[in-house]
């Protein structure tokens, strides 16, 4: 009986230390209304970004962690805003964009899943990031799409420079217009994000 009691006591102590260690690693560092960002969230984001960027990112300096934390805050704000405006996208849109993204960075879906499992990160981690970004882009287009006034003078100037090297002038013109539209949408997105941050209570803990 004595050995069993000692074993049970050791198990309880070990389990308690493990729980405490996890709690220390998962301290809440930022709260945004009812959503939170933890130390574990920051750690997972760093690990994932280093994997996606082929380990070319800087080491885990305090400045780097701060940048990651700000990026996570932005993502939470986008999540809250798109939920508030009831923005919806289809599963097909998510899958198509996920496929295009992985093809662009030359990483297979199987490689990503293997990495996520190995590092105990949720299987839908990347898919969720893409989902939020797609919803945010859709929201910005819905809110500011009618306010886009493309500078056709700039488009025509670019067209003059490049038209001798292309066969389809109309296609090139449309591409240049799309580029200018995206520049404007990116500006609207940045402005709306900063305005949105003022609507919610962001607390650093």
C-alpha positions as CSV (number, residue, x, y, z in Angstrom):
1,X,0.0,0.0,0.0
2,X,2.9,2.3,0.8
3,X,4.4,2.0,-2.7
4,X,1.0,2.7,-4.3
5,X,0.5,5.8,-2.1
6,X,3.9,7.1,-3.0
7,X,3.3,6.4,-6.7
8,X,0.0,8.2,-6.5
9,X,1.6,11.1,-4.7
10,X,4.4,11.4,-7.3
11,X,1.8,11.2,-10.1
12,X,-0.2,14.0,-8.6
13,X,2.9,16.2,-8.1
14,X,4.1,15.6,-11.7
15,X,0.6,16.3,-13.1
16,X,0.4,19.5,-11.0
17,X,3.7,20.7,-12.3
18,X,2.7,19.9,-15.9
19,X,-0.6,21.9,-15.4
20,X,1.3,24.8,-13.9
21,X,3.9,24.8,-16.8
22,X,1.1,24.9,-19.4
23,X,-0.6,27.7,-17.5
24,X,2.7,29.7,-17.5
25,X,3.1,29.1,-21.2
26,X,-0.5,30.1,-21.9
27,X,-0.8,33.3,-20.0
28,X,-3.2,35.9,-21.6
29,X,-1.1,38.8,-22.9
30,X,-3.8,40.8,-24.7
31,X,-7.6,40.9,-24.5
32,X,-9.8,42.4,-27.2
33,X,-13.3,42.7,-25.9
34,X,-14.2,39.0,-25.3
35,X,-11.3,37.6,-27.4
36,X,-7.9,36.9,-26.0
37,X,-4.3,36.4,-27.3
38,X,-2.0,34.1,-25.2
39,X,1.7,33.5,-25.0
40,X,0.9,30.1,-26.7
41,X,-0.8,31.9,-29.6
42,X,2.3,34.0,-30.1
43,X,4.6,31.0,-29.9
44,X,2.5,29.0,-32.5
45,X,2.4,32.0,-34.9
46,X,6.2,32.3,-34.7
47,X,6.7,28.6,-35.3
48,X,4.3,28.6,-38.2
49,X,5.8,31.7,-39.8
50,X,9.3,30.3,-39.6
51,X,8.1,27.2,-41.3
52,X,6.2,29.1,-44.1
53,X,9.2,31.4,-44.7
54,X,11.8,28.6,-44.7
55,X,13.4,29.6,-41.4
56,X,14.4,33.0,-43.0
57,X,12.8,35.1,-40.3
58,X,14.8,36.7,-37.5
59,X,15.2,35.0,-34.1
60,X,12.6,35.3,-31.4
61,X,13.7,38.7,-30.3
62,X,11.4,40.9,-28.2
63,X,10.8,43.1,-31.2
64,X,9.9,40.2,-33.4
65,X,7.4,38.9,-30.7
66,X,5.9,42.4,-30.5
67,X,5.4,42.5,-34.3
68,X,3.8,39.0,-34.1
69,X,1.5,40.2,-31.3
70,X,0.4,43.2,-33.3
71,X,-0.3,41.0,-36.2
72,X,-2.5,38.7,-34.1
73,X,-4.3,41.8,-32.7
74,X,-5.1,42.9,-36.3
75,X,-6.3,39.4,-37.1
76,X,-8.6,39.4,-34.1
77,X,-10.0,42.8,-35.0
78,X,-10.7,41.6,-38.6
79,X,-12.4,38.5,-37.1
80,X,-14.7,40.7,-34.9
81,X,-15.5,43.1,-37.7
82,X,-16.4,40.5,-40.3
83,X,-18.5,38.7,-37.7
84,X,-20.3,42.0,-36.8
85,X,-21.1,42.7,-40.5
86,X,-22.1,39.0,-41.1
87,X,-19.6,38.5,-43.9
88,X,-19.9,35.0,-45.4
89,X,-17.6,33.2,-47.8
90,X,-17.9,29.7,-49.3
91,X,-15.8,26.6,-48.5
92,X,-14.8,26.5,-52.1
93,X,-13.3,30.1,-51.9
94,X,-11.3,29.0,-48.9
95,X,-10.1,25.8,-50.5
96,X,-9.2,27.5,-53.8
97,X,-7.3,30.3,-52.1
98,X,-5.5,27.7,-49.8
99,X,-4.5,25.8,-52.9
100,X,-3.2,28.9,-54.7
101,X,-1.3,30.0,-51.6
102,X,0.4,26.7,-51.1
103,X,1.3,26.5,-54.8
104,X,2.8,30.0,-54.6
105,X,5.1,29.1,-51.7
106,X,5.8,25.7,-53.1
107,X,4.6,23.7,-50.1
108,X,2.2,20.7,-50.3
109,X,-0.9,20.4,-48.2
110,X,0.5,17.1,-46.8
111,X,3.7,18.9,-45.7
112,X,1.7,21.6,-43.9
113,X,-0.6,19.0,-42.2
114,X,2.5,17.0,-41.1
115,X,4.1,20.1,-39.7
116,X,1.0,21.2,-37.8
117,X,0.6,17.7,-36.2
118,X,4.2,17.5,-35.3
119,X,4.1,20.9,-33.5
120,X,0.6,20.3,-31.9
121,X,-1.0,23.2,-33.9
122,X,-4.6,23.0,-35.0
123,X,-5.1,21.3,-38.4
124,X,-7.1,24.3,-39.7
125,X,-4.6,26.9,-38.6
126,X,-3.6,28.1,-42.1
127,X,-7.2,27.7,-43.4
128,X,-8.5,29.9,-40.6
129,X,-6.0,32.6,-41.4
130,X,-7.0,32.5,-45.1
131,X,-10.7,32.5,-44.1
132,X,-10.3,35.7,-42.0
133,X,-8.3,37.4,-44.8
134,X,-10.9,36.5,-47.4
135,X,-13.8,37.8,-45.3
136,X,-11.8,41.0,-44.6
137,X,-11.2,41.6,-48.3
138,X,-14.8,41.0,-49.0
139,X,-15.9,43.4,-46.3
140,X,-13.5,46.2,-47.6
141,X,-14.8,45.7,-51.2
142,X,-18.4,45.9,-50.0
143,X,-17.8,49.0,-48.0
144,X,-15.4,50.9,-50.3
145,X,-15.8,49.4,-53.7
146,X,-18.0,52.3,-55.0
147,X,-15.4,54.8,-53.8
148,X,-12.6,53.5,-56.0
149,X,-11.6,56.1,-58.6
150,X,-8.6,54.8,-60.6
151,X,-6.1,57.3,-61.8
152,X,-6.4,56.5,-65.6
153,X,-3.6,59.0,-66.3
154,X,-1.2,56.7,-64.4
155,X,-2.7,53.6,-66.2
156,X,-2.3,55.2,-69.6
157,X,1.3,56.2,-68.8
158,X,2.2,52.7,-67.8
159,X,0.4,51.4,-70.9
160,X,2.5,53.7,-73.1
161,X,5.7,52.3,-71.5
162,X,4.8,48.6,-72.0
163,X,2.5,48.4,-75.0
164,X,5.3,47.6,-77.5
165,X,6.2,44.5,-75.6
166,X,2.7,43.0,-75.4
167,X,0.2,41.6,-77.9
168,X,-3.1,42.2,-76.0
169,X,-3.3,45.9,-75.1
170,X,-6.8,45.6,-73.6
171,X,-5.7,42.7,-71.4
172,X,-2.7,44.7,-70.2
173,X,-4.9,47.8,-69.5
174,X,-7.3,45.7,-67.4
175,X,-4.4,44.3,-65.4
176,X,-3.0,47.8,-64.8
177,X,-6.5,49.0,-63.7
178,X,-6.8,46.0,-61.3
179,X,-3.4,46.8,-59.8
180,X,-4.5,50.4,-59.2
181,X,-7.8,49.3,-57.7
182,X,-6.0,46.9,-55.3
183,X,-3.6,49.7,-54.2
184,X,-6.7,51.8,-53.3
185,X,-8.4,48.9,-51.6
186,X,-5.3,48.3,-49.5
187,X,-5.3,51.9,-48.4
188,X,-9.0,51.7,-47.4
189,X,-8.3,48.4,-45.6
190,X,-5.5,49.9,-43.6
191,X,-7.6,53.0,-42.7
192,X,-10.6,50.9,-41.7
193,X,-8.5,48.6,-39.6
194,X,-7.1,51.6,-37.6
195,X,-10.6,53.0,-37.2
196,X,-11.9,49.6,-36.0
197,X,-9.2,49.3,-33.4
198,X,-10.7,52.4,-31.7
199,X,-14.1,50.7,-31.4
200,X,-12.9,47.8,-29.2
201,X,-11.2,47.6,-25.8
202,X,-7.6,46.4,-26.3
203,X,-5.9,45.6,-23.0
204,X,-2.3,44.5,-22.6
205,X,-2.0,42.3,-19.6
